[in-house]
Amino acid sequence: MSLSDKGSATQDVIIRRLRKYDKELIINDFNNLNNEVLFSRFGLSVQPRGLHNYISNMFADAAFILGAFPDSCLRSVGELRLIPDQKHHIAEAAFTVEKVGQDQGIGDALLSRLITVAQNRGFREVHMLCLATNQKLRRLAAKHNAELVLVPGQVEASLTTPWPTPFSTAKEITDAYRAFARAVLSWSNHVHASNEAQD
Ligand SMILES: CC(C)(COP(=O)(O)OP(=O)(O)OC[C@H]1O[C@@H](n2cnc3c(N)ncnc32)[C@H](O)[C@@H]1OP(=O)(O)O)[C@@H](O)C(=O)NCCC(=O)NCCS
């Protein structure tokens, strides 16, 4: 897809806040994610039961959840969550795009909206944690002027604020000793023009 095609494609993408009543749409979307996408999203192999539990708890702790509808179906879900016990007001973002919708600018569009939501809610930083091999996420982080910190093998560092999932247990991550990249977006070097997502 050319850049101009990509631009017009993302202009047509509806992005809106997801609520509890959207849970069935979210379940469908997560069920459409292949193993590769799930592994990149969670940093672990994900079993159906774990995924079910995760979705069940998604709205439990005041997360702000956005969904992208490029073809009238929900194809991408992004989550923004306050990192607890932080001195500063910091959020963590995580998101997926179904394989069929990737490389069309949807991830970029969703991340832009998540950043705007965070800014408008007074967060000073947004962190994203991904596997160091995740080139697409690293590209998106760079596009949004994130400071990228590689934490190879530094399990303790990544465990301080990993994306909270029922199955991302310390032991699993420690056993794997995976290398992570932490992308930190802060507003001092970030200027963003998109509009806030509709509540
Ligand atoms: C990361 C993810 C959300 C990106 O979604 P997407 O809709 O494909 O992203 P976009 O199309 O908006 O942008 C992808 C960018 O990466 C670039 N890219 C694609 N493949 C690449 C590669 N191998 N190396 C470097 N950059 C690459 C694209 O060119 C594009 O950059 P551009 O806009 O400058 O051209 C999606 O791949 C995904 O769901 N991955 C699995 C889950 C995950 O990793 N989530 C993030 C951690 S929580």
The ligand as an SDF file (V2000), in Angstrom:
LIG
                    3D

 48 50  0  0  0  0  0  0  0  0999 V2000
    2.5320   -3.1360   16.4560 C   0  0  0  0  0  0  0  0  0  0  0  0
    1.1970   -3.0590   15.6980 C   0  0  0  0  0  0  0  0  0  0  0  0
    0.1110   -2.5920   16.6590 C   0  0  0  0  0  0  0  0  0  0  0  0
    1.3460   -2.0800   14.5410 C   0  0  0  0  0  0  0  0  0  0  0  0
    0.0940   -1.9790   13.8840 O   0  0  0  0  0  0  0  0  0  0  0  0
    0.0080   -1.5820   12.3490 P   0  0  0  0  0  0  0  0  0  0  0  0
   -1.3880   -1.1670   12.0710 O   0  0  0  0  0  0  0  0  0  0  0  0
    0.5690   -2.6680   11.5030 O   0  0  0  0  0  0  0  0  0  0  0  0
    0.9930   -0.3300   12.2800 O   0  0  0  0  0  0  0  0  0  0  0  0
    1.0460    0.8230   11.1790 P   0  0  0  0  0  0  0  0  0  0  0  0
    0.6640    0.2780    9.8430 O   0  0  0  0  0  0  0  0  0  0  0  0
    0.3030    1.9990   11.6690 O   0  0  0  0  0  0  0  0  0  0  0  0
    2.5890    1.1990   11.2290 O   0  0  0  0  0  0  0  0  0  0  0  0
    3.5850    0.2230   11.1540 C   0  0  0  0  0  0  0  0  0  0  0  0
    4.8890    0.9200   10.8650 C   0  0  0  0  0  0  0  0  0  0  0  0
    5.9620   -0.0270   10.9630 O   0  0  0  0  0  0  0  0  0  0  0  0
    6.6650   -0.0630    9.7310 C   0  0  0  0  0  0  0  0  0  0  0  0
    7.1480   -1.4070    9.5630 N   0  0  0  0  0  0  0  0  0  0  0  0
    6.4930   -2.4940    9.1060 C   0  0  0  0  0  0  0  0  0  0  0  0
    7.3150   -3.5600    9.1200 N   0  0  0  0  0  0  0  0  0  0  0  0
    8.5030   -3.1110    9.6110 C   0  0  0  0  0  0  0  0  0  0  0  0
    9.7540   -3.7270    9.8680 C   0  0  0  0  0  0  0  0  0  0  0  0
    9.9560   -5.0270    9.6390 N   0  0  0  0  0  0  0  0  0  0  0  0
   10.7520   -2.9730   10.3640 N   0  0  0  0  0  0  0  0  0  0  0  0
   10.5740   -1.6570   10.6130 C   0  0  0  0  0  0  0  0  0  0  0  0
    9.4050   -1.0190   10.3900 N   0  0  0  0  0  0  0  0  0  0  0  0
    8.3950   -1.7410    9.8930 C   0  0  0  0  0  0  0  0  0  0  0  0
    5.6480    0.3510    8.6890 C   0  0  0  0  0  0  0  0  0  0  0  0
    6.2680    0.8160    7.5010 O   0  0  0  0  0  0  0  0  0  0  0  0
    4.9390    1.4670    9.4450 C   0  0  0  0  0  0  0  0  0  0  0  0
    5.7360    2.6260    9.4850 O   0  0  0  0  0  0  0  0  0  0  0  0
    5.3910    3.8790    8.5170 P   0  0  0  0  0  0  0  0  0  0  0  0
    4.0530    4.3890    8.9130 O   0  0  0  0  0  0  0  0  0  0  0  0
    6.4720    4.8590    8.7690 O   0  0  0  0  0  0  0  0  0  0  0  0
    5.3820    3.3420    7.1090 O   0  0  0  0  0  0  0  0  0  0  0  0
    0.8100   -4.4450   15.0970 C   0  0  0  0  0  0  0  0  0  0  0  0
    1.8640   -4.9000   14.3090 O   0  0  0  0  0  0  0  0  0  0  0  0
    0.4620   -5.4740   16.1470 C   0  0  0  0  0  0  0  0  0  0  0  0
   -0.6890   -5.6380   16.5210 O   0  0  0  0  0  0  0  0  0  0  0  0
    1.4860   -6.2140   16.6100 N   0  0  0  0  0  0  0  0  0  0  0  0
    1.2680   -7.2510   17.6290 C   0  0  0  0  0  0  0  0  0  0  0  0
    0.9350   -6.6690   18.9900 C   0  0  0  0  0  0  0  0  0  0  0  0
    2.0150   -5.7330   19.4570 C   0  0  0  0  0  0  0  0  0  0  0  0
    3.1940   -5.9080   19.1880 O   0  0  0  0  0  0  0  0  0  0  0  0
    1.5870   -4.6780   20.1880 N   0  0  0  0  0  0  0  0  0  0  0  0
    2.5390   -3.7130   20.7150 C   0  0  0  0  0  0  0  0  0  0  0  0
    3.0410   -4.0810   22.0700 C   0  0  0  0  0  0  0  0  0  0  0  0
    1.7980   -3.8570   23.2970 S   0  0  0  0  0  0  0  0  0  0  0  0
  1  2  1  0
  2  3  1  0
  2  4  1  0
  2 36  1  0
  4  5  1  0
  5  6  1  0
  6  7  2  0
  6  8  1  0
  6  9  1  0
  9 10  1  0
 10 11  2  0
 10 12  1  0
 10 13  1  0
 13 14  1  0
 14 15  1  0
 15 16  1  0
 15 30  1  0
 16 17  1  0
 17 18  1  0
 17 28  1  0
 18 19  1  0
 18 27  1  0
 19 20  2  0
 20 21  1  0
 21 22  1  0
 21 27  2  0
 22 23  1  0
 22 24  2  0
 24 25  1  0
 25 26  2  0
 26 27  1  0
 28 29  1  0
 28 30  1  0
 30 31  1  0
 31 32  1  0
 32 33  2  0
 32 34  1  0
 32 35  1  0
 36 37  1  0
 36 38  1  0
 38 39  2  0
 38 40  1  0
 40 41  1  0
 41 42  1  0
 42 43  1  0
 43 44  2  0
 43 45  1  0
 45 46  1  0
 46 47  1  0
 47 48  1  0
M  END
$$$$
